[in-house]
Amino acid sequence: MGPAAAFLGLLQGKAAPRAFSAGYRPQRAPLSSAPGAAGRGQRAGGGAAAVTLCARPRTARGAAAVLPFPSREGLKGNAKLRLRECDVGDKFSHLPLRKASVLLPLLLRDGTLCLLLTVRSMQLRRSPGEVCFPGGKSEETDKDEIDTALREAKEEVGLQPEKVEVICRLVPGIDKMNHLVTPVVGFIEDTFQASPNPDEVSDVFVVPLEYFIKPLNYVALPYKNSSGYLSWMHCFTYDDRERKKSFKIWGLTAHFAVFLAIVIFRTKPTFEVDYDLDNLLTSAEDNFMNLYASINERKKSSL
């Protein structure tokens, strides 16, 4: 599911893009949703996670601590623990919105956590050529958001469901078409060889997850969110030096990637985000519910 469905045509007014170098902290740039053990059976629990579980660990003096990952297995194991602490399960599934899901595929490559992304085919009517996660709209045969994400990943890049270790569902977003988009996080093997469906996907690539909290090329762009309010949108440019390609990652895709990186690394990005990092899950859920409420209010006012 490409971010353009949420973002194209939304840049408004005279506000100019804001470019930031690493370490520079601009004014607040909200992340409000706007402008995708081994085996299928190992799902995270279906219930909502307690909101206090995503609080950052504290040192004796009260400063937020960043826990190191000592090894490859330690890196993956700690990432799973932190993700499961922020699992929302089916907490938001009851909301009366059309459903969609995206898979956020994590893999370890050379000791580094990476995130797999795709580029939408230029043949597609909506958001052609844009970076996204594998995903799409829910179908009647899907049992839940996890089924949707895994089915779409298989259709788009040939990723077999049994090859995904599903960890959790994170706080959803709402796209421009008012779909409730649920991010499903899962680990895949670093040996996975994508087989892109040319009708849907033109390219597949990986980005170190840390890039989404310590980017080399980042701007915050103005946009009008799903509730009609002017806000700011994350936009990353990632240069793949080995392949000599550059990828623009923005919109809902960037929103999910940033939150995922914060959940796992438990550290503040080099740019501003609209989260309370001491109560990450609570603030993320509050942001989402505020967006949902404002969309409902806008619908009522248009009647």
Secondary structure, DSSP 8 states (H G I E B T S, - for coil): --THHHHTT---SS---EEE-TT---S-----S-----STT----SS---GGGGS--B-TTS-B------SHHHHHHHHHHHHHHT--TTTTTTSSSEEEEEEEEEEEETTEEEEEEEEE-TT-SSSTT-EE-SEEE--TT--SHHHHHHHHHHHHH---GGG-EEEEE---EE-TT-EEEEEEEEE--TT------TTTEEEEEEEEGGGGTS-SSEEEEEEE-TTS-EEEEEEEEEEETTTTEEEEEEHHHHHHHHHHHHHHH----SS--SS-TTSHHHHHHHHHHHHHHHHHHHHHHH-
